[in-house]
Every structure is written in C-alpha cells, then in structure tokens.
Amino acid sequence: MEEFLSHFIASTGFIAMTWGQLIMLIVSCVLLYLGIAREFEPLLLVPIAFGMLLANLPMSGITDGPKDGLVGGLIYYLYEGVRLGIYPPLIFLGIGAMTDFGPLIANPWSLLLGAAAQLGIFIPFIAAYYLGFDLKACASIGIIGGADGPTAIYVTSRLKPELLGPVAIAAYSYMALVPLIQPPIMRGLTTKKERLVKMAQLREVSKAERVVFPIFVTILIGLLLPAAVTLVGSLMIGNLFRETGVTDRLSDTAQHALINILTIFLGVSVGSTASAERFLNPQTLMIIALGLFAFACGTAGGVFFGKIMYWVTGGKVNPLIGSAGVSAVPMAARVSQVVGSKEDPTNFLLMHAMGPNVAGVIGSAVAAGVFLSVLG
C-alpha cells in the first residue's frame, strides 16, 4: 500500500509543477476571467486561455508528439492545422461569409483608412529589424499589427515557423483585447469636436455591385500579388456565397458550423503554444511587447488618417472610424461605435466604421502577400 501511494503521489502534477507553469496557469485564469466575466471577445479568449491552461498542466501529455510507438496528445494533432496553415484560409472563408462589404463599396475612400492602419505592420517590421531580428522574423512580428490572427499564423507558418507560438498568442490576445487597448489611443489622438462628428448616411449598394466586388478583387489582387491568393480568395469566395442569393446553404455552413469548429480548434491550439518553457523567455516577451506596439501603431495610423480626412472634407468624417482600419472584424468597428456613442448616444458610426474594417482585412492579406512574395 505504501508503494502504491508513493507511485500515485509521484505521478501527480503537483510534484512535477514548476514555478513557470504556475505563473502561466494564473495568467490563463486571468484571461478566462476577462473572457467570461468581462466578456472581452469570449469566443476567442476563452478557448485560447483554456488551451494555455491545458498546456501548462504538468505530465498530461496533451501537447506531446508521438514517440516510442505511442500516439501523440490531442492538441498535438489539432495544432497541425495551425502549423500547416490549413485553419487560416478556412477562417477567412467564414469571415467573408459573415461580413457585409456594402459599407466599403458605398464609400471606396474607406480603403485609404484601411491602408493607413497597415502602418501597424510596417513600422514594427522596421523596429524589429533594428532590434536584431532577421527579416523573416521581422515580417512575422510586424504582421501582428494587422490585428488579424489567421493572417499572422499563415505568414509565420511559412516564413518563421519557430516563432509561431508567440506570434499567434500575441495576435489573438490583442485581437481579443481590442475593447481594452484601442479606446485610450482613440481618445488621446482626437478632440471632442472630432469625436462628435455625425456622418452622412451611406448610399444603398446594389446586388450586382455586391456580387461583382469579390470576383473583381480576387482577380485584381491575384494578378498583382499571387502569394495573397490563398487568403484573399478564401475571404472573397465566402463573401460570394453570402451575396449570390443562390448559395444560402453554403453561406450558412461557412458562417456558423465551419467557423465555430475552426474557432475552437484554432483557439485551443494557439493557447497551447503558451507553455511556460516557450513563453517565459526574453525573445518571446520581446515579441509580445512588439506585438502590442504594432497594434498601437495600426490604431494610431488609422486615426491619424481619419483626422486628415476630417480636415480635407471640412469636418464630414469622424476620425474615430479610422481605428477600425485594423483587421479585427467586427470588433474594431464596434469599438469605434462605442467610443463615439459615449460622446453622443445618438451618433451611429458602426456602418461607417465597417468600411475601413473590411478594408483592413483586405489590407492585411495584401501585406502578407508582399512579405511572402519578397521573403518566401
């Protein structure tokens, strides 16, 4: 009996737990609190945080690969979809099916706000280079600034797979924390007068425009940047399913069943990369810090260009919608609405912000295509 008890005690995780794992378990519980109690994008944050929790339970073997003739742990196999770049394009398909491109079609100048927000990719790319990272690592870090988790994973899996864990964690964590990170930057860069601007109602977009748009964009970007076709093409076919009027079943599957399954697989897999030994080291912490800098640059770039458009149009554009130029759809657009409505509850900016938001998705995919074309 004593030997049995001794073996049982030795087999428990309490004996094997390190201080690093304990810290990461606490971090995962904090993130779970933010996702559940504070409702900070729970569909992202809850699976990510729980994946982090699972990865830091000692001796579970849930993330271990196959060895000695034994199969690997569950998350090891789920993570193959991340490592091989399978999940990101399929996520884009679902995003396309869920997203209304009408606001962007109605106001094509929204593309400029989405383009300005891509400063959040290229400024950190340069900063990372001067901090000693090689160009492929710089691209993987910079793409975090697009606030687009699938794009960050796709680029990193092809350019710098060894950084996939910290990049994925940074990208998805900051996406989930959009409501916490963006508002202080938005308020700090705008005046009360600018935040109070009410914009004119958007024009009605015809069905023909909605159907032609994804086809046209796919052809244009496909010819200009072939490396971006996987992401842009997936986004656009999802949107085409939405808009044709004859593929409702496909659109429904992409919007609900497909994207929900992929969100679970991707979130848990990404969270599992934040094991103590991978996460608690100087390089990873630097990537996390650069990711936050990148996200702030993207938000600031969009707001600054929004201010330029405010001046050019004589006060007809609310600069707050520029913050939605990052790719976090529709979270960033909702934040623009929330910040604007705090100044004036009768001000409705959501649909105006969706234009730059959709442009940001396309812009981050184009930026990814540039990096893959030049560095891949």
Phi, psi and omega in degrees: 000319179297321179293320178299312180297322179297316179293321180295315180298319181293337182271354182280156179289339180300323182288322187271350186294136177259167177297323179298317179295323178297317178299315182292327175295321178295317178300316181297323179292323176297316179295322176297320177299315180297322181287320186271306184282320182264352177057041174279093180043064185300331181296335175265310191289324182294309178295325178296311182296322181288325174298320176298318179298314180299320184291340183253013171273112186296144172071009181284330180072011186289338179253002184285146175279171180293141177201151179054038178079000180262150178286159179280177178285164184304311185290335175303317182283323176299325183291341178300328177293331174283310185298323182272000178071029181275316184295316187305311179296325179290325174298318179299322178300314179295320179297318178300319181291334182271345192258134175270113179277000183307312180301325178289319179294321181293326180231083182301336179296345175301334177303326181294322178292320176297321179293319181297325180292343179287356169303333178293348175265313191276329176294311177296329175303314179291317181299317180297324179299316181284350174267002173105002177280149175284169189299322180293322176292321179299317179296318180296323179286315182300323185295343175302327183295346175285352182054041182227098184303310180301320179294318179299317179294316182298313181295313184293323180296336181261332183258319186213071186304330182292345178261007186301319181301297182297325179294315180297316179299314180298312183299311184285327178294316180289327173300315182293332183262018177310314182295343180265324187275317189287316187307315179299323178294317181297315181290326181290335184258359181233157175266163178300320180300319180292321182290341181272355183298130173258129184264152181294151181296142180289149178285160177286136180256131184285160178297322180300318178298318182295324181283319182290325186305306181297327178292314181297315181296320179298315180295314183297307182289326179298323178282326182283316183224083181306330182293342182268358187299320183301312182285310183294318180298320178294317178300315186285325178291326174299316179293324178296319175304320182293321193264342186294326184086355181239004181233042184298322180296318179294318178298317180297317179297315181295321183286330189243281187302309185297308186289330177293317178297314181295325178297320177296308182300313184291316182298311180295319180296316179296315179299326182292343178285348182269052173285158185302317184292330178276323191275317186272067174217158188302319182296315180297316180295327176293320178296319178299316179295317178295326177297318177295318176299318180297316181297318179296321179297319179297315178298313182296319180300317178295317181293318179300316179290329174298322177294321177299317179292328174300314181291317183296321184270005181070035175089022181265349181247128176277118183300341181301330183290343178295331180295337179283358178293345171289166195270004184285092184263135350264019187302313183295323177296321178295324179295319176303317179296315183296313181296319179294319183289339176291331176279322181209106183300344181267003182267120183248105185255355190303308184292326176294323180287336180294332178300301176300327181297313177294321177299326178294322177299312180295319181297318179293324177293322177294316177301319177298318178297323177297311180298317182291326179291320186274320188253347184287000000 
